[in-house]
Structures are given as C-alpha cells and as structure tokens.
Amino acid sequence: MAKYREHFTLDPHDIDRIERAIRFEISQHAQHVHAEDPDAQRSHGEIRALNDLLAKIFHQKVFYSQVNRTGVPGG
C-alpha cells in the first residue's frame, strides 16, 4: 500500500498559489449557496471544509518580526 509523504518542499509562492486557488473554490461554492441551488447544502459543507484547510495552512506558518536592540519584537 502506498504511503503519504510527511514533508513537502513548497516555497512561499507555492503556498500563496494554493491559498488563492482554495479561496477561488470557496467563492465558486458561495455563488451556489447564494443562488439557492439545489446543491446548496453540499456547497455549504465544501465551504466549511475548504475554510478548515485554509486554517491548517495558516497555523503551520511561522511569522517573524524584526527584533530591536532590547530583544523585544518590534510588532
């Protein structure tokens, strides 16, 4: 049976493209929900799943801020 890779080599531009694609997909599903499409319930579930995926990506990012001479982040 195949195994999933645990580590990926993606640069920030790759991550940005992935996030933009997910946001575009969310907007497509939101149009179905807004138009009261018969598949609106399914689209609502997809929106929730895609937002959860965006949250996973966001929480794996490491944000750095410039540190001044006192050692306190500059915010």
PDB file of N, H, CA, C and O in Angstrom:
ATOM      1  N   MET A   1       0.837  -1.176   0.000  1.00  0.00           N
ATOM      2  CA  MET A   1       0.000   0.000   0.000  1.00  0.00           C
ATOM      3  C   MET A   1       0.888   1.248   0.000  1.00  0.00           C
ATOM      4  O   MET A   1       1.922   1.283   0.667  1.00  0.00           O
ATOM      5  N   ALA A   2       0.488   2.233  -0.729  1.00  0.00           N
ATOM      6  H   ALA A   2      -0.352   2.204  -1.271  1.00  0.00           H
ATOM      7  CA  ALA A   2       1.266   3.468  -0.834  1.00  0.00           C
ATOM      8  C   ALA A   2       1.219   4.254   0.472  1.00  0.00           C
ATOM      9  O   ALA A   2       0.231   4.220   1.205  1.00  0.00           O
ATOM     10  N   LYS A   3       2.310   4.961   0.741  1.00  0.00           N
ATOM     11  H   LYS A   3       3.113   4.989   0.145  1.00  0.00           H
ATOM     12  CA  LYS A   3       2.378   5.799   1.932  1.00  0.00           C
ATOM     13  C   LYS A   3       2.375   7.265   1.505  1.00  0.00           C
ATOM     14  O   LYS A   3       2.873   7.607   0.433  1.00  0.00           O
ATOM     15  N   TYR A   4       1.819   8.111   2.337  1.00  0.00           N
ATOM     16  H   TYR A   4       1.415   7.833   3.208  1.00  0.00           H
ATOM     17  CA  TYR A   4       1.812   9.545   2.076  1.00  0.00           C
ATOM     18  C   TYR A   4       3.131  10.157   2.517  1.00  0.00           C
ATOM     19  O   TYR A   4       3.732   9.720   3.498  1.00  0.00           O
ATOM     20  N   ARG A   5       3.572  11.166   1.789  1.00  0.00           N
ATOM     21  H   ARG A   5       3.083  11.521   0.992  1.00  0.00           H
ATOM     22  CA  ARG A   5       4.760  11.911   2.202  1.00  0.00           C
ATOM     23  C   ARG A   5       4.396  12.780   3.401  1.00  0.00           C
ATOM     24  O   ARG A   5       3.306  13.350   3.455  1.00  0.00           O
ATOM     25  N   GLU A   6       5.298  12.877   4.343  1.00  0.00           N
ATOM     26  H   GLU A   6       6.183  12.414   4.299  1.00  0.00           H
ATOM     27  CA  GLU A   6       5.043  13.696   5.520  1.00  0.00           C
ATOM     28  C   GLU A   6       5.636  15.086   5.396  1.00  0.00           C
ATOM     29  O   GLU A   6       5.204  15.996   6.104  1.00  0.00           O
ATOM     30  N   HIS A   7       6.615  15.282   4.517  1.00  0.00           N
ATOM     31  H   HIS A   7       6.966  14.543   3.942  1.00  0.00           H
ATOM     32  CA  HIS A   7       7.259  16.578   4.363  1.00  0.00           C
ATOM     33  C   HIS A   7       7.217  16.993   2.897  1.00  0.00           C
ATOM     34  O   HIS A   7       7.425  16.183   1.994  1.00  0.00           O
ATOM     35  N   PHE A   8       6.945  18.268   2.689  1.00  0.00           N
ATOM     36  H   PHE A   8       6.777  18.926   3.423  1.00  0.00           H
ATOM     37  CA  PHE A   8       6.881  18.808   1.343  1.00  0.00           C
ATOM     38  C   PHE A   8       7.859  19.957   1.219  1.00  0.00           C
ATOM     39  O   PHE A   8       8.161  20.628   2.206  1.00  0.00           O
ATOM     40  N   THR A   9       8.349  20.186   0.031  1.00  0.00           N
ATOM     41  H   THR A   9       8.103  19.641  -0.770  1.00  0.00           H
ATOM     42  CA  THR A   9       9.237  21.317  -0.204  1.00  0.00           C
ATOM     43  C   THR A   9       8.490  22.326  -1.065  1.00  0.00           C
ATOM     44  O   THR A   9       8.586  22.314  -2.292  1.00  0.00           O
ATOM     45  N   LEU A  10       7.750  23.191  -0.398  1.00  0.00           N
ATOM     46  H   LEU A  10       7.673  23.200   0.599  1.00  0.00           H
ATOM     47  CA  LEU A  10       7.000  24.244  -1.061  1.00  0.00           C
ATOM     48  C   LEU A  10       7.558  25.589  -0.617  1.00  0.00           C
ATOM     49  O   LEU A  10       7.831  25.789   0.566  1.00  0.00           O
ATOM     50  N   ASP A  11       7.729  26.504  -1.554  1.00  0.00           N
ATOM     51  H   ASP A  11       7.507  26.342  -2.515  1.00  0.00           H
ATOM     52  CA  ASP A  11       8.182  27.836  -1.160  1.00  0.00           C
ATOM     53  C   ASP A  11       6.964  28.728  -0.912  1.00  0.00           C
ATOM     54  O   ASP A  11       5.842  28.332  -1.226  1.00  0.00           O
ATOM     55  N   PRO A  12       7.163  29.917  -0.357  1.00  0.00           N
ATOM     56  CA  PRO A  12       6.031  30.799  -0.042  1.00  0.00           C
ATOM     57  C   PRO A  12       5.148  31.120  -1.246  1.00  0.00           C
ATOM     58  O   PRO A  12       3.943  31.321  -1.093  1.00  0.00           O
ATOM     59  N   HIS A  13       5.736  31.169  -2.442  1.00  0.00           N
ATOM     60  H   HIS A  13       6.715  31.006  -2.567  1.00  0.00           H
ATOM     61  CA  HIS A  13       4.928  31.452  -3.642  1.00  0.00           C
ATOM     62  C   HIS A  13       3.988  30.279  -3.947  1.00  0.00           C
ATOM     63  O   HIS A  13       2.855  30.484  -4.381  1.00  0.00           O
ATOM     64  N   ASP A  14       4.459  29.065  -3.722  1.00  0.00           N
ATOM     65  H   ASP A  14       5.380  28.898  -3.370  1.00  0.00           H
ATOM     66  CA  ASP A  14       3.609  27.891  -3.924  1.00  0.00           C
ATOM     67  C   ASP A  14       2.432  27.901  -2.948  1.00  0.00           C
ATOM     68  O   ASP A  14       1.290  27.640  -3.328  1.00  0.00           O
ATOM     69  N   ILE A  15       2.727  28.201  -1.706  1.00  0.00           N
ATOM     70  H   ILE A  15       3.654  28.412  -1.397  1.00  0.00           H
ATOM     71  CA  ILE A  15       1.683  28.258  -0.681  1.00  0.00           C
ATOM     72  C   ILE A  15       0.666  29.343  -1.031  1.00  0.00           C
ATOM     73  O   ILE A  15      -0.537  29.143  -0.867  1.00  0.00           O
ATOM     74  N   ASP A  16       1.148  30.489  -1.513  1.00  0.00           N
ATOM     75  H   ASP A  16       2.126  30.650  -1.646  1.00  0.00           H
ATOM     76  CA  ASP A  16       0.251  31.578  -1.899  1.00  0.00           C
ATOM     77  C   ASP A  16      -0.674  31.139  -3.033  1.00  0.00           C
ATOM     78  O   ASP A  16      -1.866  31.443  -3.013  1.00  0.00           O
ATOM     79  N   ARG A  17      -0.135  30.432  -4.012  1.00  0.00           N
ATOM     80  H   ARG A  17       0.834  30.185  -4.028  1.00  0.00           H
ATOM     81  CA  ARG A  17      -0.965  29.936  -5.125  1.00  0.00           C
ATOM     82  C   ARG A  17      -2.028  28.958  -4.626  1.00  0.00           C
ATOM     83  O   ARG A  17      -3.179  29.006  -5.061  1.00  0.00           O
ATOM     84  N   ILE A  18      -1.641  28.089  -3.728  1.00  0.00           N
ATOM     85  H   ILE A  18      -0.706  28.050  -3.375  1.00  0.00           H
ATOM     86  CA  ILE A  18      -2.588  27.124  -3.168  1.00  0.00           C
ATOM     87  C   ILE A  18      -3.698  27.856  -2.427  1.00  0.00           C
ATOM     88  O   ILE A  18      -4.875  27.532  -2.592  1.00  0.00           O
ATOM     89  N   GLU A  19      -3.330  28.846  -1.610  1.00  0.00           N
ATOM     90  H   GLU A  19      -2.375  29.109  -1.477  1.00  0.00           H
ATOM     91  CA  GLU A  19      -4.339  29.599  -0.860  1.00  0.00           C
ATOM     92  C   GLU A  19      -5.290  30.348  -1.797  1.00  0.00           C
ATOM     93  O   GLU A  19      -6.498  30.374  -1.563  1.00  0.00           O
ATOM     94  N   ARG A  20      -4.744  30.962  -2.866  1.00  0.00           N
ATOM     95  H   ARG A  20      -3.762  30.941  -3.056  1.00  0.00           H
ATOM     96  CA  ARG A  20      -5.600  31.669  -3.821  1.00  0.00           C
ATOM     97  C   ARG A  20      -6.556  30.707  -4.526  1.00  0.00           C
ATOM     98  O   ARG A  20      -7.719  31.040  -4.752  1.00  0.00           O
ATOM     99  N   ALA A  21      -6.068  29.518  -4.873  1.00  0.00           N
ATOM    100  H   ALA A  21      -5.123  29.247  -4.690  1.00  0.00           H
ATOM    101  CA  ALA A  21      -6.928  28.531  -5.525  1.00  0.00           C
ATOM    102  C   ALA A  21      -8.048  28.076  -4.593  1.00  0.00           C
ATOM    103  O   ALA A  21      -9.186  27.898  -5.026  1.00  0.00           O
ATOM    104  N   ILE A  22      -7.727  27.889  -3.323  1.00  0.00           N
ATOM    105  H   ILE A  22      -6.802  28.034  -2.971  1.00  0.00           H
ATOM    106  CA  ILE A  22      -8.748  27.488  -2.350  1.00  0.00           C
ATOM    107  C   ILE A  22      -9.775  28.600  -2.185  1.00  0.00           C
ATOM    108  O   ILE A  22     -10.975  28.329  -2.141  1.00  0.00           O
ATOM    109  N   ARG A  23      -9.318  29.854  -2.093  1.00  0.00           N
ATOM    110  H   ARG A  23      -8.343  30.074  -2.129  1.00  0.00           H
ATOM    111  CA  ARG A  23     -10.260  30.975  -1.961  1.00  0.00           C
ATOM    112  C   ARG A  23     -11.160  31.100  -3.194  1.00  0.00           C
ATOM    113  O   ARG A  23     -12.341  31.424  -3.070  1.00  0.00           O
ATOM    114  N   PHE A  24     -10.602  30.841  -4.386  1.00  0.00           N
ATOM    115  H   PHE A  24      -9.643  30.577  -4.486  1.00  0.00           H
ATOM    116  CA  PHE A  24     -11.411  30.873  -5.604  1.00  0.00           C
ATOM    117  C   PHE A  24     -12.479  29.783  -5.552  1.00  0.00           C
ATOM    118  O   PHE A  24     -13.632  30.021  -5.911  1.00  0.00           O
ATOM    119  N   GLU A  25     -12.097  28.605  -5.110  1.00  0.00           N
ATOM    120  H   GLU A  25     -11.160  28.412  -4.819  1.00  0.00           H
ATOM    121  CA  GLU A  25     -13.044  27.494  -4.995  1.00  0.00           C
ATOM    122  C   GLU A  25     -14.149  27.830  -3.991  1.00  0.00           C
ATOM    123  O   GLU A  25     -15.314  27.499  -4.214  1.00  0.00           O
ATOM    124  N   ILE A  26     -13.785  28.486  -2.890  1.00  0.00           N
ATOM    125  H   ILE A  26     -12.839  28.755  -2.708  1.00  0.00           H
ATOM    126  CA  ILE A  26     -14.783  28.908  -1.911  1.00  0.00           C
ATOM    127  C   ILE A  26     -15.761  29.882  -2.554  1.00  0.00           C
ATOM    128  O   ILE A  26     -16.969  29.786  -2.333  1.00  0.00           O
ATOM    129  N   SER A  27     -15.249  30.815  -3.344  1.00  0.00           N
ATOM    130  H   SER A  27     -14.268  30.893  -3.523  1.00  0.00           H
ATOM    131  CA  SER A  27     -16.132  31.798  -3.987  1.00  0.00           C
ATOM    132  C   SER A  27     -17.087  31.122  -4.966  1.00  0.00           C
ATOM    133  O   SER A  27     -18.240  31.537  -5.092  1.00  0.00           O
ATOM    134  N   GLN A  28     -16.620  30.087  -5.658  1.00  0.00           N
ATOM    135  H   GLN A  28     -15.684  29.750  -5.555  1.00  0.00           H
ATOM    136  CA  GLN A  28     -17.495  29.358  -6.583  1.00  0.00           C
ATOM    137  C   GLN A  28     -18.626  28.655  -5.820  1.00  0.00           C
ATOM    138  O   GLN A  28     -19.776  28.677  -6.257  1.00  0.00           O
ATOM    139  N   HIS A  29     -18.302  28.044  -4.701  1.00  0.00           N
ATOM    140  H   HIS A  29     -17.367  28.026  -4.347  1.00  0.00           H
ATOM    141  CA  HIS A  29     -19.329  27.383  -3.892  1.00  0.00           C
ATOM    142  C   HIS A  29     -20.270  28.408  -3.266  1.00  0.00           C
ATOM    143  O   HIS A  29     -21.465  28.148  -3.124  1.00  0.00           O
ATOM    144  N   ALA A  30     -19.743  29.562  -2.893  1.00  0.00           N
ATOM    145  H   ALA A  30     -18.772  29.774  -3.008  1.00  0.00           H
ATOM    146  CA  ALA A  30     -20.585  30.601  -2.290  1.00  0.00           C
ATOM    147  C   ALA A  30     -21.627  31.103  -3.281  1.00  0.00           C
ATOM    148  O   ALA A  30     -22.735  31.458  -2.878  1.00  0.00           O
ATOM    149  N   GLN A  31     -21.299  31.139  -4.551  1.00  0.00           N
ATOM    150  H   GLN A  31     -20.399  30.851  -4.878  1.00  0.00           H
ATOM    151  CA  GLN A  31     -22.273  31.548  -5.567  1.00  0.00           C
ATOM    152  C   GLN A  31     -23.427  30.550  -5.645  1.00  0.00           C
ATOM    153  O   GLN A  31     -24.574  30.946  -5.852  1.00  0.00           O
ATOM    154  N   HIS A  32     -23.137  29.272  -5.483  1.00  0.00           N
ATOM    155  H   HIS A  32     -22.206  28.950  -5.315  1.00  0.00           H
ATOM    156  CA  HIS A  32     -24.189  28.254  -5.483  1.00  0.00           C
ATOM    157  C   HIS A  32     -25.089  28.412  -4.267  1.00  0.00           C
ATOM    158  O   HIS A  32     -26.308  28.273  -4.369  1.00  0.00           O
ATOM    159  N   VAL A  33     -24.492  28.702  -3.122  1.00  0.00           N
ATOM    160  H   VAL A  33     -23.502  28.816  -3.039  1.00  0.00           H
ATOM    161  CA  VAL A  33     -25.272  28.874  -1.900  1.00  0.00           C
ATOM    162  C   VAL A  33     -26.151  30.114  -2.020  1.00  0.00           C
ATOM    163  O   VAL A  33     -27.320  30.094  -1.636  1.00  0.00           O
ATOM    164  N   HIS A  34     -25.584  31.187  -2.553  1.00  0.00           N
ATOM    165  H   HIS A  34     -24.634  31.203  -2.865  1.00  0.00           H
ATOM    166  CA  HIS A  34     -26.326  32.437  -2.682  1.00  0.00           C
ATOM    167  C   HIS A  34     -27.469  32.311  -3.690  1.00  0.00           C
ATOM    168  O   HIS A  34     -28.520  32.926  -3.510  1.00  0.00           O
ATOM    169  N   ALA A  35     -27.276  31.525  -4.743  1.00  0.00           N
ATOM    170  H   ALA A  35     -26.422  31.025  -4.890  1.00  0.00           H
ATOM    171  CA  ALA A  35     -28.288  31.359  -5.785  1.00  0.00           C
ATOM    172  C   ALA A  35     -29.356  30.343  -5.375  1.00  0.00           C
ATOM    173  O   ALA A  35     -30.259  30.046  -6.158  1.00  0.00           O
ATOM    174  N   GLU A  36     -29.262  29.819  -4.180  1.00  0.00           N
ATOM    175  H   GLU A  36     -28.529  30.060  -3.544  1.00  0.00           H
ATOM    176  CA  GLU A  36     -30.189  28.809  -3.671  1.00  0.00           C
ATOM    177  C   GLU A  36     -30.303  27.627  -4.625  1.00  0.00           C
ATOM    178  O   GLU A  36     -31.392  27.165  -4.964  1.00  0.00           O
ATOM    179  N   ASP A  37     -29.148  27.167  -5.034  1.00  0.00           N
ATOM    180  H   ASP A  37     -28.264  27.542  -4.758  1.00  0.00           H
ATOM    181  CA  ASP A  37     -29.020  25.989  -5.888  1.00  0.00           C
ATOM    182  C   ASP A  37     -29.476  24.758  -5.092  1.00  0.00           C
ATOM    183  O   ASP A  37     -29.327  24.734  -3.870  1.00  0.00           O
ATOM    184  N   PRO A  38     -30.025  23.742  -5.757  1.00  0.00           N
ATOM    185  CA  PRO A  38     -30.406  22.520  -5.033  1.00  0.00           C
ATOM    186  C   PRO A  38     -29.228  21.866  -4.302  1.00  0.00           C
ATOM    187  O   PRO A  38     -29.427  21.170  -3.307  1.00  0.00           O
ATOM    188  N   ASP A  39     -28.003  22.089  -4.793  1.00  0.00           N
ATOM    189  H   ASP A  39     -27.841  22.654  -5.602  1.00  0.00           H
ATOM    190  CA  ASP A  39     -26.818  21.535  -4.130  1.00  0.00           C
ATOM    191  C   ASP A  39     -26.225  22.492  -3.103  1.00  0.00           C
ATOM    192  O   ASP A  39     -25.052  22.374  -2.749  1.00  0.00           O
ATOM    193  N   ALA A  40     -27.021  23.430  -2.628  1.00  0.00           N
ATOM    194  H   ALA A  40     -27.974  23.526  -2.915  1.00  0.00           H
ATOM    195  CA  ALA A  40     -26.517  24.447  -1.705  1.00  0.00           C
ATOM    196  C   ALA A  40     -25.989  23.834  -0.413  1.00  0.00           C
ATOM    197  O   ALA A  40     -24.980  24.294   0.122  1.00  0.00           O
ATOM    198  N   GLN A  41     -26.651  22.813   0.086  1.00  0.00           N
ATOM    199  H   GLN A  41     -27.471  22.440  -0.349  1.00  0.00           H
ATOM    200  CA  GLN A  41     -26.206  22.177   1.334  1.00  0.00           C
ATOM    201  C   GLN A  41     -24.829  21.545   1.149  1.00  0.00           C
ATOM    202  O   GLN A  41     -23.966  21.650   2.021  1.00  0.00           O
ATOM    203  N   ARG A  42     -24.632  20.894   0.012  1.00  0.00           N
ATOM    204  H   ARG A  42     -25.333  20.809  -0.697  1.00  0.00           H
ATOM    205  CA  ARG A  42     -23.328  20.282  -0.272  1.00  0.00           C
ATOM    206  C   ARG A  42     -22.262  21.361  -0.414  1.00  0.00           C
ATOM    207  O   ARG A  42     -21.140  21.201   0.065  1.00  0.00           O
ATOM    208  N   SER A  43     -22.623  22.472  -1.084  1.00  0.00           N
ATOM    209  H   SER A  43     -23.535  22.602  -1.473  1.00  0.00           H
ATOM    210  CA  SER A  43     -21.677  23.576  -1.245  1.00  0.00           C
ATOM    211  C   SER A  43     -21.310  24.183   0.100  1.00  0.00           C
ATOM    212  O   SER A  43     -20.162  24.569   0.322  1.00  0.00           O
ATOM    213  N   HIS A  44     -22.288  24.267   0.996  1.00  0.00           N
ATOM    214  H   HIS A  44     -23.221  23.954   0.816  1.00  0.00           H
ATOM    215  CA  HIS A  44     -22.014  24.810   2.335  1.00  0.00           C
ATOM    216  C   HIS A  44     -21.000  23.921   3.059  1.00  0.00           C
ATOM    217  O   HIS A  44     -20.096  24.425   3.725  1.00  0.00           O
ATOM    218  N   GLY A  45     -21.148  22.612   2.932  1.00  0.00           N
ATOM    219  H   GLY A  45     -21.883  22.202   2.391  1.00  0.00           H
ATOM    220  CA  GLY A  45     -20.196  21.682   3.541  1.00  0.00           C
ATOM    221  C   GLY A  45     -18.808  21.807   2.927  1.00  0.00           C
ATOM    222  O   GLY A  45     -17.805  21.710   3.634  1.00  0.00           O
ATOM    223  N   GLU A  46     -18.744  22.020   1.620  1.00  0.00           N
ATOM    224  H   GLU A  46     -19.559  22.099   1.045  1.00  0.00           H
ATOM    225  CA  GLU A  46     -17.460  22.207   0.945  1.00  0.00           C
ATOM    226  C   GLU A  46     -16.777  23.490   1.406  1.00  0.00           C
ATOM    227  O   GLU A  46     -15.563  23.519   1.612  1.00  0.00           O
ATOM    228  N   ILE A  47     -17.569  24.552   1.567  1.00  0.00           N
ATOM    229  H   ILE A  47     -18.554  24.528   1.400  1.00  0.00           H
ATOM    230  CA  ILE A  47     -17.012  25.823   2.043  1.00  0.00           C
ATOM    231  C   ILE A  47     -16.397  25.633   3.418  1.00  0.00           C
ATOM    232  O   ILE A  47     -15.302  26.126   3.690  1.00  0.00           O
ATOM    233  N   ARG A  48     -17.097  24.923   4.276  1.00  0.00           N
ATOM    234  H   ARG A  48     -17.986  24.522   4.055  1.00  0.00           H
ATOM    235  CA  ARG A  48     -16.580  24.678   5.633  1.00  0.00           C
ATOM    236  C   ARG A  48     -15.277  23.874   5.575  1.00  0.00           C
ATOM    237  O   ARG A  48     -14.321  24.194   6.282  1.00  0.00           O
ATOM    238  N   ALA A  49     -15.236  22.839   4.741  1.00  0.00           N
ATOM    239  H   ALA A  49     -16.013  22.580   4.167  1.00  0.00           H
ATOM    240  CA  ALA A  49     -14.035  22.004   4.625  1.00  0.00           C
ATOM    241  C   ALA A  49     -12.862  22.805   4.055  1.00  0.00           C
ATOM    242  O   ALA A  49     -11.728  22.660   4.510  1.00  0.00           O
ATOM    243  N   LEU A  50     -13.137  23.646   3.062  1.00  0.00           N
ATOM    244  H   LEU A  50     -14.059  23.763   2.692  1.00  0.00           H
ATOM    245  CA  LEU A  50     -12.071  24.456   2.472  1.00  0.00           C
ATOM    246  C   LEU A  50     -11.559  25.503   3.453  1.00  0.00           C
ATOM    247  O   LEU A  50     -10.359  25.776   3.497  1.00  0.00           O
ATOM    248  N   ASN A  51     -12.454  26.088   4.239  1.00  0.00           N
ATOM    249  H   ASN A  51     -13.428  25.866   4.204  1.00  0.00           H
ATOM    250  CA  ASN A  51     -12.014  27.041   5.263  1.00  0.00           C
ATOM    251  C   ASN A  51     -11.167  26.344   6.325  1.00  0.00           C
ATOM    252  O   ASN A  51     -10.197  26.921   6.816  1.00  0.00           O
ATOM    253  N   ASP A  52     -11.520  25.122   6.681  1.00  0.00           N
ATOM    254  H   ASP A  52     -12.309  24.654   6.281  1.00  0.00           H
ATOM    255  CA  ASP A  52     -10.703  24.360   7.627  1.00  0.00           C
ATOM    256  C   ASP A  52      -9.316  24.088   7.057  1.00  0.00           C
ATOM    257  O   ASP A  52      -8.321  24.136   7.781  1.00  0.00           O
ATOM    258  N   LEU A  53      -9.250  23.803   5.753  1.00  0.00           N
ATOM    259  H   LEU A  53     -10.057  23.764   5.165  1.00  0.00           H
ATOM    260  CA  LEU A  53      -7.958  23.581   5.100  1.00  0.00           C
ATOM    261  C   LEU A  53      -7.119  24.851   5.105  1.00  0.00           C
ATOM    262  O   LEU A  53      -5.917  24.794   5.362  1.00  0.00           O
ATOM    263  N   LEU A  54      -7.739  26.005   4.823  1.00  0.00           N
ATOM    264  H   LEU A  54      -8.716  26.051   4.615  1.00  0.00           H
ATOM    265  CA  LEU A  54      -7.009  27.277   4.901  1.00  0.00           C
ATOM    266  C   LEU A  54      -6.484  27.522   6.309  1.00  0.00           C
ATOM    267  O   LEU A  54      -5.377  28.030   6.482  1.00  0.00           O
ATOM    268  N   ALA A  55      -7.273  27.162   7.309  1.00  0.00           N
ATOM    269  H   ALA A  55      -8.173  26.749   7.168  1.00  0.00           H
ATOM    270  CA  ALA A  55      -6.837  27.339   8.696  1.00  0.00           C
ATOM    271  C   ALA A  55      -5.627  26.460   9.000  1.00  0.00           C
ATOM    272  O   ALA A  55      -4.702  26.898   9.685  1.00  0.00           O
ATOM    273  N   LYS A  56      -5.627  25.231   8.500  1.00  0.00           N
ATOM    274  H   LYS A  56      -6.378  24.876   7.944  1.00  0.00           H
ATOM    275  CA  LYS A  56      -4.470  24.343   8.720  1.00  0.00           C
ATOM    276  C   LYS A  56      -3.208  24.937   8.112  1.00  0.00           C
ATOM    277  O   LYS A  56      -2.140  24.908   8.723  1.00  0.00           O
ATOM    278  N   ILE A  57      -3.341  25.475   6.906  1.00  0.00           N
ATOM    279  H   ILE A  57      -4.209  25.499   6.410  1.00  0.00           H
ATOM    280  CA  ILE A  57      -2.182  26.093   6.254  1.00  0.00           C
ATOM    281  C   ILE A  57      -1.710  27.297   7.055  1.00  0.00           C
ATOM    282  O   ILE A  57      -0.510  27.468   7.269  1.00  0.00           O
ATOM    283  N   PHE A  58      -2.642  28.131   7.498  1.00  0.00           N
ATOM    284  H   PHE A  58      -3.617  27.992   7.324  1.00  0.00           H
ATOM    285  CA  PHE A  58      -2.292  29.335   8.238  1.00  0.00           C
ATOM    286  C   PHE A  58      -1.563  28.990   9.535  1.00  0.00           C
ATOM    287  O   PHE A  58      -0.567  29.627   9.878  1.00  0.00           O
ATOM    288  N   HIS A  59      -2.053  27.991  10.248  1.00  0.00           N
ATOM    289  H   HIS A  59      -2.862  27.474   9.969  1.00  0.00           H
ATOM    290  CA  HIS A  59      -1.465  27.660  11.548  1.00  0.00           C
ATOM    291  C   HIS A  59      -0.113  26.961  11.438  1.00  0.00           C
ATOM    292  O   HIS A  59       0.571  26.789  12.446  1.00  0.00           O
ATOM    293  N   GLN A  60       0.281  26.558  10.238  1.00  0.00           N
ATOM    294  H   GLN A  60      -0.274  26.698   9.419  1.00  0.00           H
ATOM    295  CA  GLN A  60       1.600  25.975  10.066  1.00  0.00           C
ATOM    296  C   GLN A  60       2.645  27.009   9.670  1.00  0.00           C
ATOM    297  O   GLN A  60       3.836  26.704   9.598  1.00  0.00           O
ATOM    298  N   LYS A  61       2.194  28.231   9.415  1.00  0.00           N
ATOM    299  H   LYS A  61       1.227  28.479   9.474  1.00  0.00           H
ATOM    300  CA  LYS A  61       3.136  29.293   9.042  1.00  0.00           C
ATOM    301  C   LYS A  61       3.868  29.791  10.282  1.00  0.00           C
ATOM    302  O   LYS A  61       3.323  29.781  11.386  1.00  0.00           O
ATOM    303  N   VAL A  62       5.088  30.218  10.088  1.00  0.00           N
ATOM    304  H   VAL A  62       5.531  30.226   9.191  1.00  0.00           H
ATOM    305  CA  VAL A  62       5.883  30.797  11.163  1.00  0.00           C
ATOM    306  C   VAL A  62       6.106  32.256  10.792  1.00  0.00           C
ATOM    307  O   VAL A  62       6.724  32.560   9.771  1.00  0.00           O
ATOM    308  N   PHE A  63       5.603  33.149  11.623  1.00  0.00           N
ATOM    309  H   PHE A  63       5.101  32.902  12.452  1.00  0.00           H
ATOM    310  CA  PHE A  63       5.722  34.569  11.359  1.00  0.00           C
ATOM    311  C   PHE A  63       6.884  35.138  12.173  1.00  0.00           C
ATOM    312  O   PHE A  63       7.016  34.858  13.365  1.00  0.00           O
ATOM    313  N   TYR A  64       7.711  35.929  11.523  1.00  0.00           N
ATOM    314  H   TYR A  64       7.603  36.156  10.555  1.00  0.00           H
ATOM    315  CA  TYR A  64       8.847  36.551  12.182  1.00  0.00           C
ATOM    316  C   TYR A  64       8.629  38.050  12.195  1.00  0.00           C
ATOM    317  O   TYR A  64       8.073  38.613  11.252  1.00  0.00           O
ATOM    318  N   SER A  65       9.068  38.695  13.266  1.00  0.00           N
ATOM    319  H   SER A  65       9.520  38.237  14.032  1.00  0.00           H
ATOM    320  CA  SER A  65       9.049  40.154  13.292  1.00  0.00           C
ATOM    321  C   SER A  65      10.464  40.626  13.619  1.00  0.00           C
ATOM    322  O   SER A  65      11.259  39.908  14.225  1.00  0.00           O
ATOM    323  N   GLN A  66      10.742  41.825  13.209  1.00  0.00           N
ATOM    324  H   GLN A  66      10.097  42.408  12.716  1.00  0.00           H
ATOM    325  CA  GLN A  66      12.064  42.370  13.449  1.00  0.00           C
ATOM    326  C   GLN A  66      12.263  42.584  14.944  1.00  0.00           C
ATOM    327  O   GLN A  66      11.369  43.072  15.635  1.00  0.00           O
ATOM    328  N   VAL A  67      13.428  42.220  15.432  1.00  0.00           N
ATOM    329  H   VAL A  67      14.155  41.823  14.871  1.00  0.00           H
ATOM    330  CA  VAL A  67      13.743  42.384  16.855  1.00  0.00           C
ATOM    331  C   VAL A  67      14.685  43.567  17.002  1.00  0.00           C
ATOM    332  O   VAL A  67      15.712  43.637  16.327  1.00  0.00           O
ATOM    333  N   ASN A  68      14.332  44.510  17.896  1.00  0.00           N
ATOM    334  H   ASN A  68      13.498  44.453  18.444  1.00  0.00           H
ATOM    335  CA  ASN A  68      15.207  45.664  18.115  1.00  0.00           C
ATOM    336  C   ASN A  68      16.271  45.327  19.159  1.00  0.00           C
ATOM    337  O   ASN A  68      16.369  44.180  19.597  1.00  0.00           O
ATOM    338  N   ARG A  69      17.062  46.315  19.556  1.00  0.00           N
ATOM    339  H   ARG A  69      16.982  47.247  19.200  1.00  0.00           H
ATOM    340  CA  ARG A  69      18.196  46.059  20.457  1.00  0.00           C
ATOM    341  C   ARG A  69      17.796  45.520  21.803  1.00  0.00           C
ATOM    342  O   ARG A  69      18.584  44.817  22.436  1.00  0.00           O
ATOM    343  N   THR A  70      16.604  45.820  22.264  1.00  0.00           N
ATOM    344  H   THR A  70      15.964  46.391  21.749  1.00  0.00           H
ATOM    345  CA  THR A  70      16.197  45.329  23.582  1.00  0.00           C
ATOM    346  C   THR A  70      15.771  43.865  23.542  1.00  0.00           C
ATOM    347  O   THR A  70      15.529  43.260  24.587  1.00  0.00           O
ATOM    348  N   GLY A  71      15.678  43.295  22.348  1.00  0.00           N
ATOM    349  H   GLY A  71      15.874  43.786  21.499  1.00  0.00           H
ATOM    350  CA  GLY A  71      15.263  41.895  22.235  1.00  0.00           C
ATOM    351  C   GLY A  71      13.762  41.732  22.198  1.00  0.00           C
ATOM    352  O   GLY A  71      13.261  40.608  22.177  1.00  0.00           O
ATOM    353  N   VAL A  72      13.045  42.825  22.191  1.00  0.00           N
ATOM    354  H   VAL A  72      13.453  43.738  22.209  1.00  0.00           H
ATOM    355  CA  VAL A  72      11.587  42.777  22.154  1.00  0.00           C
ATOM    356  C   VAL A  72      11.133  42.949  20.697  1.00  0.00           C
ATOM    357  O   VAL A  72      11.604  43.856  20.010  1.00  0.00           O
ATOM    358  N   PRO A  73      10.228  42.091  20.224  1.00  0.00           N
ATOM    359  CA  PRO A  73       9.762  42.242  18.845  1.00  0.00           C
ATOM    360  C   PRO A  73       9.190  43.632  18.574  1.00  0.00           C
ATOM    361  O   PRO A  73       8.552  44.237  19.435  1.00  0.00           O
ATOM    362  N   GLY A  74       9.432  44.122  17.360  1.00  0.00           N
ATOM    363  H   GLY A  74       9.951  43.630  16.661  1.00  0.00           H
ATOM    364  CA  GLY A  74       9.009  45.466  17.003  1.00  0.00           C
ATOM    365  C   GLY A  74       7.554  45.585  16.604  1.00  0.00           C
ATOM    366  O   GLY A  74       7.056  46.700  16.448  1.00  0.00           O
ATOM    367  N   GLY A  75       6.861  44.487  16.436  1.00  0.00           N
ATOM    368  H   GLY A  75       7.266  43.581  16.563  1.00  0.00           H
ATOM    369  CA  GLY A  75       5.433  44.479  16.150  1.00  0.00           C
ATOM    370  C   GLY A  75       5.113  45.095  14.890  1.00  0.00           C
ATOM    371  O   GLY A  75       3.942  45.161  14.515  1.00  0.00           O
TER     372      GLY A  75
END
